[in-house]
Amino acid sequence: MTEQFNINQFNCSISGKGSTLVWAHGLCGCMQSEDAIGLYAWHRFPKKLQLIRYDAIGHGLSAQGDSVDDYLWPNLAKDMLRVAAHYRAPTPLILGGQSMGSATSLYAALAQPELVKGLVLMTPPIGWQARAAQVDYYHKIAKAARILGGKGLAQMNAKHLTKMLPSWLVNAHKHSVLGMLDGLKSMKRQTLHQLFTAAAHNDLPSKQQLATINVPTLILAWEGDDAHPVASAKTLHKALPHSTLHVASKMDHVDEWPELISEFCLALQS
């Protein structure tokens, strides 16, 4: 049976021409929330490269998913590759994303290695044994989401931003950090329930799988974030054969990330 793909389900943004970076946001985020927090500086991304960004299924202005399966990372990876294929992005591609988006990129590289020439993994999510210890937490959030909805969760998270981001980043971006909740506010109860139920089932690829990803990989991590621990980034760095790791401990380090991403992509331009 042929799987159907409708690009109209996805809110997408395309700029520049040339070698392509396909970028995916994090859990409960969207393009709007990325722009609001102001860390990415996509307006400075080189115009001689093509940048494809999109809202994942159930996020931002994209359509809702039908089931928990739609939010499993291997299925989000299929969406990523289909978006790139629809816009006839020249292959091989550079794939990247933040948190959920970095997990999506890894699974896309495993699914279609011949289509990928580089990865950018920004604040990879918690994985493996440490993630297994969080399963009950994800189920609790799924139940809470069914009651509170996006607005309720956003209001709750606004009071505890340092549980979602490093305290030094929150202090440096007090004027814009609440923007990261913009995408969450409009999310539906059913979507959030499915999304966090999927989070309880999701995990990063095994070390054996990671060892087969034979492309240059840029890993960007930051200290002080339990949901995106440096330990996960270090494990990925050790497992991925051609990876470079940068760990930020202050805002000055994160301010360098847009340039690091641009330089990495330019170096891979064919």
N, C-alpha and C positions, 0 to 999 in steps of 0.2 A: 504494500500500500504506500503510495507516494505522500509524503508529508506536505501539507500546504503551508505556504508562507505569504503573508500579506504585509508588505512594507508599510501600508497605511496604518498598521497597528502601532508603528514606531514614530516618535518625534525625533527627527534627526537634524543635525547641523553639519554643513560641509564648507570648508574653506581651503584655499590654496590649491596647488596642482603639483603633481610629482609623486615621489615615494610616499606611501600612506601610513599614518598612525591612526589606528582605530582605538578610540578611548571609551572606557566604560566606568561609570561612577560607582559609588558605594551603596550599601544597604540603606534604603529609605531616602536616598539622595536623588538628584536629578541634575540636568545641566544648569537649571536656574539656581539651585542651591550651591553648586560648585562656583558659579559666577559671583554669587552673593558673598561667599566667605572670602574671596579674593586671594586665595593662595596659588592659583594655577596660572594666572597671567596668560591665558590662551590668546589674548589679543597680540601678544608678542611672539607667538609661535611662527617660525619661518614660513613665509608665503611660498617659497620654492618647495615646500612639502605640503602634502594634502593631509588635512585633519578631519576625521569623521568622528563626531560625537553623537550620542543618542541616549534617550531615556530608555532604560530597560523596561521590559514588560511589567505592568503594574505600577510603574513609577512615573513621576512628572506628568507629561502630557501624552504618554503612550497608553495603549489600551490595557485593560485588566487581563490577567491570566485566567484560565478556566479552572486550574487545579493546583495543588501543591507541587506537582511535577514540573509545572512551568517555571518554578523558582529554584529548582535544583541546579547547581552550578554547571554540570555538563550540558543541560538544556539551555541555560543562558549562553553558554559558549557557542551552541549551534546558532542562536539568534545573532550573536556578534559576527560570525562568519557569513551569515545570510545577508546581513545589512551591508557588509563590505562587498559581497558578490552582486547585490542589487545595483550598487552604484559603480560597478565595474572598476573597483579600486585595483590598481596594478599590483600584481603579486610578484614576489612574496611580500607580505605585510609586516608591519610592526604592530603588535598588539599591546595594549596597556590599560591600566585602570587602578582605581583606588579601592582597597579593601575587597569587597565583593567583586569589583571590576578586575582586580588582579587575579583572583581565583578563577574568574571567567576566562581571562587570558591564558592562564595555565592549561585549563581544560581544552580550550580551542587549539592550543599548540600541540596537545596530545592527540586530539581528534584529527587534525589536518596538518601534520608537521611540514609537509611540502609547501604549504601556503604561508609559512611564517619564517621571518628572518631575524626577528628580535622581539624582546619583551621588556616592558616597563612595569614593575610591580611596586606600586606606592602603598605604603602601610598595609602589608599583607595581613589578613585576619588571623586570629588564633586558630591553631590547628592541632591535629593528632590527639595525643593523650590529654592535653590541656583543654581541647575543645570538647572531648568526650565528657569532661567534668562539668561542662556548661549546658548539657542537653536539657536538664530540668529547668534551668533558667530560661532557655528559649521557649520551652512549652509554657512557662508562666507568663512570659511576655505575650505569647500568642493568645492566651486566654484574656489577659488584660486588654489587648488591642481590640478584641471583639466587643469589649464593654466601652472602652474609652474612645476608640477611633483615632484617626490621625491627629486631630486638634488636641484631644486629651493627652495623647502620648507626647506631643510636642510641648504642651504646657508643663508636663511632668519633667521632661528632659531639660527644659529651659532652666529649671531650678538646680539641675545637677550637671552642668556642662563639663565640669572637670572629671566626671565619670566617663565622658565620651571623647574628650580631647585632653592633651597634656595641659596642666595648669599654666605653664609658661606661654603656651600658644593662646589660651583663652585670655590671659592678661594682656598679651600683645595685640589681640584683635577684638577687644571688647566691643568696638563699634560695629563689627560685621559678623562676629562668630554666631550670632543667633540666626543668621541667614542660612546656616546649614540645616535648620529645621524647616525651611520653607517647603521643601519637597514632601516632608512628612505630614504637614498640616492638611494637605488635600487628599491623603491616601484613605481609601475605603476600609471599613472594618474587616470585610471578608478578605480583601487583598492582604492586609497586615496579618491576619490570622494565618493565611496560607503561607505568607512569606516567612514568618517566624517558625512555623511548623517545619518548613523546608530547612531553615537554619539549623534545626535540631538534627536533621539528616545529613546536611552538607559537611564535607571535610576537604582539606587540601589533598592533592594527590600523594600517593605513597612515595617514600624515598626512592624506591626502585623505578617508579614511573618518572619521577623528576630527573633521574639520571639519564633518561633517554632524550630529554629536551636539549638539543645540541645547538642552541643559538645564543648569541650575546644577550645578556639579561642585566638590566639595571634595577637594583632593589633599593628603594628609599624607605627608611624606617625612622620612627621617632621614639624617644624615651618618654615614659610616663603615661602610657595608654594601655590599660589592661586588655582591651578588646583587640588591640593590634600590637602584641608584645614584640620587643626586639628579638626575643628567643625564636619566634616564628621566622623572622627575617633571616636570622643567623642560620637556622636549619635549612632554609631554602638556599641560602648562599653556599652552604657546604654541599648540598645535594645537586644543585644545578652546575653543570660542568664549566660554563663560561659566564659566570655572574660577577658583578661588582656590587658591593654593598656600601651605602652611605647612611650613617645613623646621625640624626639630628638631636641635639640636646638643648638648643635654643633657637629663637626665631631667626637669627642671622643665617643659620644653616638651612632652614626651610626656604628662606628667601632665595637661596641658590638653586632650588629644585627646578624651576621652570627652565633655567639655562642648562642645567644638567640634562634634562629631558630633550631639549632642542639639540644640544651637541651630540647626544647619543644617537638621535634619529638622523641627523645630518651625516654622521660617520657611516651609517648603514645605507645611505642613499646610493642606489645603483646607477 
